């Protein structure tokens, strides 16, 4: 399951970061790491970015970037 598969207000735990090394490095600088919980806040219409909460911050990501972040649904 990817970050993009989360529905609004669902929480997932990051299991893997995919993509090229530069992309993974950029995500890690923003706080994305294996084991961190993320909450889907909003998916913008017309294939716009997704807004998520990670730690104590809000981040918007392109949908193509969100598909490179694997998560496990927290119950």
C-alpha atoms as an extended CHARMM CRD file, in Angstrom:
* protein
*
        75  EXT
         1         1  UNK       CA              0.0000000000        0.0000000000        0.0000000000  PROA      1               0.0000000000
         2         2  UNK       CA              1.3310000000        3.4700000000       -0.8160000000  PROA      2               0.0000000000
         3         3  UNK       CA              0.7820000000        6.8140000000        0.8630000000  PROA      3               0.0000000000
         4         4  UNK       CA             -1.5880000000        7.7470000000       -1.9520000000  PROA      4               0.0000000000
         5         5  UNK       CA             -3.8560000000        4.7950000000       -1.0210000000  PROA      5               0.0000000000
         6         6  UNK       CA             -4.6550000000        6.2760000000        2.3990000000  PROA      6               0.0000000000
         7         7  UNK       CA             -8.0810000000        7.8550000000        2.6860000000  PROA      7               0.0000000000
         8         8  UNK       CA             -8.6070000000       11.2260000000        4.3480000000  PROA      8               0.0000000000
         9         9  UNK       CA             -7.7670000000       11.1420000000        8.0990000000  PROA      9               0.0000000000
        10        10  UNK       CA             -6.3000000000        7.6070000000        7.9330000000  PROA      10              0.0000000000
        11        11  UNK       CA             -2.9610000000        7.0110000000        9.6320000000  PROA      11              0.0000000000
        12        12  UNK       CA             -0.2100000000        4.8420000000        8.1770000000  PROA      12              0.0000000000
        13        13  UNK       CA              3.2790000000        3.8760000000        9.2410000000  PROA      13              0.0000000000
        14        14  UNK       CA              6.0690000000        4.2390000000        6.6810000000  PROA      14              0.0000000000
        15        15  UNK       CA              7.5570000000        0.8750000000        5.7080000000  PROA      15              0.0000000000
        16        16  UNK       CA              9.7980000000        1.8650000000        2.7670000000  PROA      16              0.0000000000
        17        17  UNK       CA             10.9320000000        4.7810000000        0.6090000000  PROA      17              0.0000000000
        18        18  UNK       CA             11.3380000000        3.9610000000       -3.0790000000  PROA      18              0.0000000000
        19        19  UNK       CA             12.8420000000        5.9350000000       -5.9350000000  PROA      19              0.0000000000
        20        20  UNK       CA             16.2930000000        7.2100000000       -6.8040000000  PROA      20              0.0000000000
        21        21  UNK       CA             18.8080000000        8.0640000000       -4.0460000000  PROA      21              0.0000000000
        22        22  UNK       CA             18.3670000000       11.8200000000       -4.4820000000  PROA      22              0.0000000000
        23        23  UNK       CA             14.6110000000       11.5490000000       -4.0360000000  PROA      23              0.0000000000
        24        24  UNK       CA             14.9550000000        9.3510000000       -0.9280000000  PROA      24              0.0000000000
        25        25  UNK       CA             17.4760000000       11.7940000000        0.5240000000  PROA      25              0.0000000000
        26        26  UNK       CA             15.0830000000       14.7130000000       -0.0180000000  PROA      26              0.0000000000
        27        27  UNK       CA             12.2820000000       12.7860000000        1.7250000000  PROA      27              0.0000000000
        28        28  UNK       CA             14.5210000000       11.9500000000        4.6810000000  PROA      28              0.0000000000
        29        29  UNK       CA             15.4310000000       15.6300000000        5.0360000000  PROA      29              0.0000000000
        30        30  UNK       CA             11.7020000000       16.3910000000        5.3230000000  PROA      30              0.0000000000
        31        31  UNK       CA             11.3240000000       13.8320000000        8.1260000000  PROA      31              0.0000000000
        32        32  UNK       CA             10.2020000000       10.7320000000        6.2250000000  PROA      32              0.0000000000
        33        33  UNK       CA             11.7900000000        7.6610000000        7.7810000000  PROA      33              0.0000000000
        34        34  UNK       CA             10.8460000000        4.0350000000        8.1940000000  PROA      34              0.0000000000
        35        35  UNK       CA              8.5470000000        3.5980000000       11.1930000000  PROA      35              0.0000000000
        36        36  UNK       CA              7.2390000000        7.2000000000       11.2620000000  PROA      36              0.0000000000
        37        37  UNK       CA              3.4510000000        7.6740000000       11.3260000000  PROA      37              0.0000000000
        38        38  UNK       CA              1.7810000000        9.8810000000        8.7250000000  PROA      38              0.0000000000
        39        39  UNK       CA             -1.8380000000       11.0620000000        8.4840000000  PROA      39              0.0000000000
        40        40  UNK       CA             -3.5510000000       11.8280000000        5.1800000000  PROA      40              0.0000000000
        41        41  UNK       CA             -5.1970000000       15.2290000000        5.5320000000  PROA      41              0.0000000000
        42        42  UNK       CA             -6.4850000000       15.9820000000        2.0510000000  PROA      42              0.0000000000
        43        43  UNK       CA             -6.1940000000       14.9300000000       -1.5790000000  PROA      43              0.0000000000
        44        44  UNK       CA             -6.5390000000       17.9300000000       -3.8500000000  PROA      44              0.0000000000
        45        45  UNK       CA             -8.8690000000       17.5320000000       -6.8350000000  PROA      45              0.0000000000
        46        46  UNK       CA             -7.8140000000       17.1840000000      -10.4710000000  PROA      46              0.0000000000
        47        47  UNK       CA             -4.7030000000       15.1130000000       -9.6290000000  PROA      47              0.0000000000
        48        48  UNK       CA             -3.3290000000       17.8950000000       -7.4420000000  PROA      48              0.0000000000
        49        49  UNK       CA             -0.9680000000       17.3290000000       -4.5270000000  PROA      49              0.0000000000
        50        50  UNK       CA             -1.7800000000       15.4750000000       -1.3230000000  PROA      50              0.0000000000
        51        51  UNK       CA             -1.5330000000       17.1380000000        2.0660000000  PROA      51              0.0000000000
        52        52  UNK       CA             -0.2200000000       15.0290000000        4.9380000000  PROA      52              0.0000000000
        53        53  UNK       CA              0.7330000000       15.4860000000        8.5700000000  PROA      53              0.0000000000
        54        54  UNK       CA              4.0790000000       14.0260000000        9.5710000000  PROA      54              0.0000000000
        55        55  UNK       CA              5.3770000000       14.5130000000       13.0930000000  PROA      55              0.0000000000
        56        56  UNK       CA              4.2310000000       18.0620000000       13.9480000000  PROA      56              0.0000000000
        57        57  UNK       CA              4.2500000000       19.4770000000       10.4330000000  PROA      57              0.0000000000
        58        58  UNK       CA              2.1020000000       19.6030000000        7.3180000000  PROA      58              0.0000000000
        59        59  UNK       CA              3.6110000000       18.7170000000        3.9420000000  PROA      59              0.0000000000
        60        60  UNK       CA              2.1880000000       18.7440000000        0.4270000000  PROA      60              0.0000000000
        61        61  UNK       CA              3.5390000000       16.1440000000       -1.9890000000  PROA      61              0.0000000000
        62        62  UNK       CA              2.9840000000       15.4760000000       -5.6520000000  PROA      62              0.0000000000
        63        63  UNK       CA              0.9080000000       12.3480000000       -6.2240000000  PROA      63              0.0000000000
        64        64  UNK       CA              3.7830000000       10.7800000000       -8.1610000000  PROA      64              0.0000000000
        65        65  UNK       CA              6.0340000000       11.2600000000       -5.1250000000  PROA      65              0.0000000000
        66        66  UNK       CA              3.3980000000        9.8450000000       -2.7510000000  PROA      66              0.0000000000
        67        67  UNK       CA              3.3170000000        6.5920000000       -4.7500000000  PROA      67              0.0000000000
        68        68  UNK       CA              7.0010000000        6.0330000000       -3.8720000000  PROA      68              0.0000000000
        69        69  UNK       CA              6.2680000000        5.9160000000       -0.1320000000  PROA      69              0.0000000000
        70        70  UNK       CA              5.0760000000        2.5270000000        1.1280000000  PROA      70              0.0000000000
        71        71  UNK       CA              2.9350000000        2.4990000000        4.2660000000  PROA      71              0.0000000000
        72        72  UNK       CA              1.1870000000        0.0210000000        6.5170000000  PROA      72              0.0000000000
        73        73  UNK       CA             -2.2690000000        1.0270000000        7.7510000000  PROA      73              0.0000000000
        74        74  UNK       CA             -2.4570000000        1.6680000000       11.4950000000  PROA      74              0.0000000000
        75        75  UNK       CA             -5.5640000000        0.2510000000       13.0940000000  PROA      75              0.0000000000
